[in-house]
Amino acid sequence: MPEVTHDALIAALSTVDDPEIRKPITELGMVDSVSVDESGRVALTILLTVAACPLKDTLTRDSTAALMKVPGVTAVDVTLGVMSDEQRGALRQQLRGGAPEKEIPFAKAGSLTRVYAVASGKGGVGKSSVTANLAAAMAASGLRVGVVDADIYGFSIPRMLGVEHRPTQVDDMIMPPVAHDVKVISIGMFVPGNQPVVWRGPMLHRALQQFLADVFWGDLDVLLLDLPPGTGDVAISIAQLIPTAEILVVTTPQQAAAEVAERAGSIALQTHQRLVGVVENMSWLELPDGSRQEIFGSGGGQQVAESLTRSIGAEVPLLGQIPLDVRLREGADTGSPVVLSDPTSPAAVALRGVAKGLSTRARGLAGRSLGLTPAGR
C-alpha cells in the first residue's frame, strides 16, 4: 500500500471549493486538521463558517470524494466544527481583500464587472424572465455572474432560478446562494412565506445598499439587476449607488407598452447612465405550420430603440426579439431557465443571442484608472 503523505491530502482538499464562497477550503482556513493512520483511514476536521451552514452535507461529500482519490486512502471520517469569532473575522477580511467594509465594489473606478440594470416601463412584459435566462446563459458560457433581485415588492428571481436555500451570514457579510452557477440575492430570501414587503423610499435604498456592499460577490464578470417596473425610488438609487450601471430596456411589441418603456429608458438622460439596448419580449407565437401570429402586435421594440436613439443622441440597438414559448413560462415556474432546459427552443436561441452580445461587449475607459504616471521631460 502506497504511503499517504500530508501534502497529498492537502493537495486533494485544495480541489474542494466551498459551495457558497467558491474558493478552495484550504485557502479559506476551513481545514482545521487532517491526518491518516497506518491503515489509510483519514481523519478530517472542517470548520464551518456558521453552525447552521446549509451546505455542510455537500462539503462532507465533496471532501470525502476528493480524499478517496488519493492512492492509499481506505476511508475518510469527517468531523464538522465551527469557526471562532477571530477566525470568521480573518476570513471576512481575506474575502474583502483589505477593502473597507460597506464599500460597493462595482462602484469603484477600477471595477471590471459589467453591470446591467434590466428595466421596463410597466409590469408583465417578462423582465424578470429575461433577466433570469440571461444570467443562466452567461454563466453557462463560463462567465462569473451575479443577480440582484432589486424588485423589492415583486421579487420573483429566486423561484425563476430555482434557489433552494437561504443566504448564510458570516458576521455582517452575506454569502449569496448559488443556482445554475449564478450567485443570487433577493429580499424574498428574508421574508417568511409569501409575505408582502411594505417599505418606503429610504428603506428600499438601504436594502439595495446592503445587497451590493454586504453580500460577498467575489470577482464577477457580469452583475444583473432586476429592477421594478417604472422610474421610481429603486431606479434612482441604483444610479446613485452604481453610476456605471448600464440600462437594458425590456418591452413587448404592443404600442402602449412601448410608449411606457420609452419613459423607463429615458431616465438615463437624468441619471447620466448608458443605454445598452432594447429587448423585445413576446414578439410572436410560432404556429405548428411554421407561421407567426403576432398576438401583441409588432414593431414595439424597434420603436423604443429608435425613439431612445433620438432622445439620447447615441445608438440604442434592438438586441433581440424573444418569441412566446410555453417552455419559457414552465422553466420560470420550475426554476429551470429555458436556455438550460431546452437550449434549442426558439426562445432559448434568441435569449442566448442577447446574452452573447452583452457578454462580449468591451467596457469603455470612462471612470476607469489607466494606471499611467506623468513622465518628466
N, C-alpha and C positions, 0 to 999 in steps of 0.2 A: 504494500500500500504506500503511495507517494506521501511524502511529508507535507503537511499543510502548514504554511507559514502565515504569520500575522499579516505580512504585506499582501499576500494573496487574498486573504479575507477582506482587507480594507479595499483592495482593488475591485473585488466583486461588489462590495457595498457602494463603491463610488458610481456604479451604474444604476443605482436605485434613486429615483427622484422623489422628493416629497410631492404628493399628488396635488397639493394646493399651491405651494411656492414654486414648483417646477425647477428645483435645483437639487443636486445630489445631497443626500442626507449626511454624507461625510463632510461636506463643506459647511453645512448648517449647524454643526456641533450636536447633531441628534444621536450620533453613535457614542453612547456612554462607555461601553466596554464590549469587547469581542474576544473570545478565547476558544481553544479547541483542545480536547483531551486526546489520549493515545488511541482511542477507538475511532477518532474522526468526528466525534459529536461536538457541534459548535454551540456555545452559549453566547447569545447576543442580547444586549440591553439597549433599547432605543428610547430616547427621551422625547416625548410628545410636547408640542408647544403648549397645549392645554389638555387637561384630563379628559374633556368631553370631545376630543378630536373625532369628527365624523368619519374619517378615513383611516382609522387605526388598523382596521382589518386589511385594508389594501396595503398599508405599509408592511404589516406582518407577512402577508402573502408574497409581495414583491421581494422583500429581503430574504425570505426563505428560499425562493426560487433562484435568486442570484447566488446565494452561498452554496446551494446544492450543485451548482455547475462547477464548483472548484474541485479538481481531482483530489480524492482522498476524503472528502466530506461525506459522512454517512447519515447525519441527521442534524437538525437545527432546532434549538429551543430559543424562542424569542420572549423576552420579558420587556414589558412596556412601563416606563417611568414617566415623570413629568418634569419639565424644566423648572429650575428655580427662578425667582424674580430677576436675579442678576443675569442668569443665562438668557432669559427672554429679552432683557434689556440689551444684551450684547447682540442677540440675533436681530433685534429691531434696528439697531444702529448699522449692522452689517448690510441689511437689506436696503436701508435708505442710502447706503454708500456715503455716509457722512453728511448728507444733505440735511438741512434744518427740517424739523418736524412741521407739519401743517403746510408744507410747500407743495404746490401743484406742479409736478414735473413737466407736464405738457405745455405749461405757460412759460417755461424757461426758454431763453433765446437759442440755446444750443440743442433743444429737443428735435430729434429726427422723426418723431411719431407723427404720422399724418392723422389729423383729427377731422372727422366728417360729422357735422350735425345734420341729421336727417329730419327735415321739416315738411309740414303740409299746412295748407290753409284751413282745411276742415277735417273732421274725423271721418273714418270709414273708407279712406282711399287705399288702405293696405300699407301704410307707412311702416308699421312695426313688422309686418311680414317681410317687407323688402329689407328692413334692417337686419332681421334675424338670418335671412338667407344670404345676404351679402357677407355677413360675418362668418357664417359657416363655410361659404365658398372660398373666402380669403384664407381662412385657417386651413382648409383642405389643400390649398396651393402651397402651404409651407410658411405662411406669414404668422407672426405672433399678434393675435387680435384680442381686443377687449371691447365690451359693450356696456355702456351706462344706460340703464332704462330711466331716462330723465322725464318720462311721462308719469309724474308722481300720482296724479289722480287716476289715470287709466293704464296702470302698469300691466303689461302682458308678455314681456320678453322672457321671464323665467319659464312660463308654460311653453312658449314657442320654441325655445332652445332645449327644453327638457331638463332644466336644472332640478336636481333631486334632493339637495340638502342646503341648509343654511350656511352663511359665511362663518368662518372661525375667527375669533378675535384674540389677538396676541397683545395684551395690554390695550393700547389705543390704536393699534394697527389691525386692519381688517383684511383677511385673506379671502378673496372672491372665489366662489365656486367655479368650477370649470365644466363646461358641457361642449362636446364636439370640438375640443381643443380651443374653446373660446372662453376667456375669463368674463364673468358676468356679475353685475351688481344691480340691485333694484330695491326700491322701498318695499316691494311685495315680499321680500325675504325677511322683513322685520315686522310685518303686520300679521296678526293672527287671523287665520281663516280668510274670508273674503271681505274683511272689514274695510270700509272706505277711509281714505285719508282726508281729513278736513283741516287744511292748513292755509295760511295766508302768505303773502309775498316773502317776508323775512325768513320764515321757516323753510320755505322752498329753497331759497338761496343758500341757507345753511346746510340743508340736506345735500345739495349738489356739491357744495364745497367739501363736505366730508367724503362724498363718493370719489372725488377727484384727488383729495390730499391724504385722506386717512386710509384709503384702500391701497394695498400693495399690488401694483400693476406689473412691476418688473419692467423689462425693456420691450415695449410694444412697437410693432411696425405700424399698426393701424388701431385707432380708437374710434368707435362709432357711438354717437349719442342719439338715442331715440327721443326726439323732442315731442312735447304735447302739441296738438293742433293749435294754429294761430300764432299770434305775435305777442304773447303776454310775458309774465314775470320770468319764466324759465328761459325763454329765448334771449332776453336781455341779460340775465345772469350768466348764461354761457358766454355771451360776447364779452362780459367783464372778466370772467374767470379764465377763459382761454381765447384771447383775441385772435389767435391764428387759426381757430377752427373755421373750416370751410363748409358752406351750406349746400346740401343736396336736397332739392325740392321734389316731392312725390305728389303726383296728381293723377286724375283719371281723364279720359278723353272728353268727358262732359263739359260743356262750355261754362256752366255755372260753377263747377269745381275748379276749372282752370282760372277763372277770374279771381276766386278766393286764393288760389295757390300763388298767383302773381303777387298778391299783397304779402304773403308769407316770405316770398323770395326778396321782395323789395326792402325788407328790414335790413338787408345787407348795406343799403345806402346809408342808413342811420348808424349802424354799428361798425361800418368800415370793414366788413368781412368779405371774403371772396366767395362768389357763387361758383361751385364746381360743375353744376349741370342739373338737368331735369330728368326724372324717370317717370314714364307714363305707365301706370298700372291698370289692369283690367281693360286692356286695349281692344280685345276682341275675343270671341269664343270660336274655337275651331270645331266645325261640324264634321260628322262622320264621312261626308263626301269630299272633305278637303276644303270646302268653302269657309269663309269667315263671316260671322254675324257680329256686327258692331253694336252691342247691346247699349253701351253708354255713349254712342256717337263716335266721332272721330276728330282728330286734329287738336285736341286739347293740350297735349304735351308739347307739340310743336308751337302752338300759340303762346304758351307760357315761356318757352325758350326764346322765341323771337321778341316777345314783349320785354322780358328781362334784359335781353341783349341791348335793346334800345335804351332802357332805363339806366343800366349800369355803364354802358359805353364800352363794354368788352364782351367778347363772345361767351354766351351761355349755351352750351350744346344740349341737345336731346340725347341722353346717353343710352337709352334703351326703351323698348316697349314690351311690357310683360303681359302675355295673354291670360285670360281667365282660365283657370285649371283647377279642377276639384282636388287634385293631388296636392296643390299648394295649400289649400284650406285644410285638408286632412293632416298634412305634415305639421301645420301650426297647432292643431289640436292635440297631436300626439307627442310633440316635442322632437320631431324628426324632420328637419328642413328638407324641402323637396330637392334642393341641389345635392343632397347626400342620398336621400332615399330613392329618388328617381331622376338621376342626373341627365338622362336623355330626353326627358319630357320637354315640351316647348317652353314652359315657364322657367324650368331649371336652366335650359340653354341660354335664355335671354338674361336671366339673373347672373349667371356665371360670366356672361359677356360684360355686363356692367361692372361686376366685381374685378374682372381682369383689367378693365380700363382704369378703374380707380387705384388698383394696386400698383400699376406700372407708371403712374404719374410721378414725375420728379418734383420734389419740393423746390420752391423758389428760394432765393437768398434773403428775402425780406425778413428782418428781425433776427437773422442768424449771425453768430460771430464767425468771421472768416479766419480768425487766428493769425492776422497779419500784424506785424510790428513795423512802424515807420523807420526807415533807414536814413541815417545821416548822409549828407552829401560830401 
